[in-house]
C-alpha cells in the first residue's frame, strides 16, 4: 500500500506539471522563432512519446519484475 501512495503522489505532480506547461509550450516555441509547422511537429513528437514510452516501460517492468526500480529510473531520466 505504501508504494501505491508514492506512485499516486508522483502521478499527481507529473500530470499537474504537464497540465500547467503544455498549453504554453507552443507559445514559447513561437517566441523562439519556430513556425507553426515546426511547433506542430514538436508537439506531436511529445504526445507520441507519451503513447509509446509507457508501453515499452511496462513491457520491460514485466520482463524484469522490477516495477518500482523502473518507475524510479524513468522518473530520474524524465
N, C-alpha and C positions, 0 to 999 in steps of 0.2 A: 504494500500500500504506500510505502514511503516513496518508491520510485514513481508511482502514479502522480503524486503531488508535485514532485520535482519536474516531471515531464509536462504536467499541466501548466506550471508557472513558466517554464521555458516557452511553450507554445503561446501563452498569453503575451509575453514580451515580444516574441518573434512576429506574430501576426499584428500586434499593435504597432510595432515599428514599421512593418510593411504598409499597413493602412495609413500611417502618417506620412511616409516618404514617397511611395509610388505615385500618388497623384501629382506631386510636384517634380518628379524626375524628368518628365518631358519638358516642362518649363525651364528647368535648369539646363538641360541639354540645348535648348533653343538659345539661351543666353550665351552658351559657349560657342554658338555659331553652327550647330548642326541643322541640316534642312529637315523637312517633315518626313521624307522617305527614310533617312538615316535614323531619326528618332523612332519611327515605327518599327524598323528592323531591330534596333536595340531593345525596345520594349518587348517585341515578340521573342527574342532570344531569352530574355529574363523569364518570361512566362513559360516558355518551352522547357527550360531547365527545371522549373518548379513542377512540371508534369512528369518529366523523365527521371530526374535525380532520386526522388523518393522511392521509385520502383527499384532502382539499382541498389540503393542503400538497404532496402528491405530484403532484397534477394541475398545480398552479402551478409546481413544480420542473420537470416535464416540458415544460411550455409555454415556460418561460423558459430552461431549460438551465443554471440557476444553482443546482445542488443544494447545494453546500457553503454558499453565501451564505444560502440559505433555512434550512438546519439551524442556522446561527449565529443568524440573526434570530429564528427560533422559540424557540431556547434563551433568548435575551435576553427575549423577550416573555413567556415562561412564568414 
